[in-house]
């Protein structure tokens, strides 16, 4: 019989116990307007899950989608890179 051994070292809590670097924290700060806009959109969509959508709810979702698109545009223009997950 052939013995099966681990090919990779074990992942322990010690190997994952790192703080974010200043560059990572700066990236999070730059993306925060987009994160907030996406959270607002999610909140607006959650409100419409268990009830029929009325005009106010539809407006709230449309506004939230526009804020997400504007935040993506602003972030892309600031960083000069293309964000994944957006419309073409």
C-alpha distance (Angstrom), angle and dihedral (degrees) to the residues before:
residue distance angle dihedral
X1 . . .
X2 3.78 . .
X3 3.80 119.8 .
X4 3.78 116.6 -126.9
X5 3.79 114.5 -142.3
X6 3.76 133.3 -177.0
X7 3.79 113.5 -92.7
X8 3.80 95.4 -162.5
X9 3.74 133.0 43.0
X10 3.77 117.1 -100.2
X11 3.78 119.0 -92.9
X12 3.76 109.6 -124.8
X13 3.76 133.7 -179.2
X14 3.78 88.2 -110.8
X15 3.81 92.1 61.7
X16 3.81 90.8 50.6
X17 3.80 96.9 46.2
X18 3.81 98.7 103.0
X19 3.77 130.1 128.8
X20 3.80 119.7 -131.1
X21 3.77 114.2 -94.0
X22 3.80 120.5 -116.1
X23 3.82 88.7 -106.8
X24 3.81 90.9 54.9
X25 3.81 91.3 48.4
X26 3.82 90.0 50.1
X27 3.82 89.9 51.0
X28 3.80 90.3 51.7
X29 3.82 90.5 49.5
X30 3.82 90.7 51.2
X31 3.81 91.2 49.9
X32 3.82 95.8 44.4
X33 3.85 96.0 96.5
X34 3.81 88.9 54.6
X35 3.80 91.9 45.9
X36 3.82 91.0 51.3
X37 3.81 92.0 47.3
X38 3.81 91.0 50.5
X39 3.81 90.4 49.2
X40 3.82 90.1 51.6
X41 3.80 89.8 50.8
X42 3.79 90.9 49.6
X43 3.81 90.6 49.8
X44 3.81 90.9 50.3
X45 3.81 91.2 49.5
X46 3.80 92.9 47.2
X47 3.81 90.5 55.4
X48 3.81 89.8 58.4
X49 3.81 96.7 49.5
X50 3.78 101.0 87.6
X51 3.77 102.2 32.3
X52 3.78 139.7 45.0
X53 3.78 112.7 -83.5
X54 3.78 113.2 -109.2
X55 3.79 126.4 -166.6
X56 3.80 93.9 -92.8
X57 3.81 92.2 52.9
X58 3.79 91.7 47.4
X59 3.81 90.3 51.5
X60 3.79 91.3 48.2
X61 3.83 91.4 52.7
X62 3.83 92.3 46.1
X63 3.80 91.9 50.4
X64 3.79 91.3 47.9
X65 3.82 91.0 50.3
X66 3.80 90.4 50.7
X67 3.81 90.3 50.3
X68 3.82 90.3 51.7
X69 3.79 91.5 50.3
X70 3.80 91.7 47.3
X71 3.81 91.7 48.8
X72 3.82 90.8 49.3
X73 3.80 90.0 49.1
X74 3.79 92.5 49.3
X75 3.79 93.0 46.7
X76 3.80 91.8 48.2
X77 3.80 92.2 48.4
X78 3.81 91.4 49.1
X79 3.79 96.9 47.6
X80 3.81 98.3 31.9
X81 3.80 92.6 -133.0
X82 3.78 134.1 110.5
X83 3.80 117.2 -109.8
X84 3.79 117.2 -136.5
X85 3.78 120.9 -127.0
X86 3.77 97.2 39.1
X87 3.77 131.6 114.4
X88 3.77 118.2 -83.6
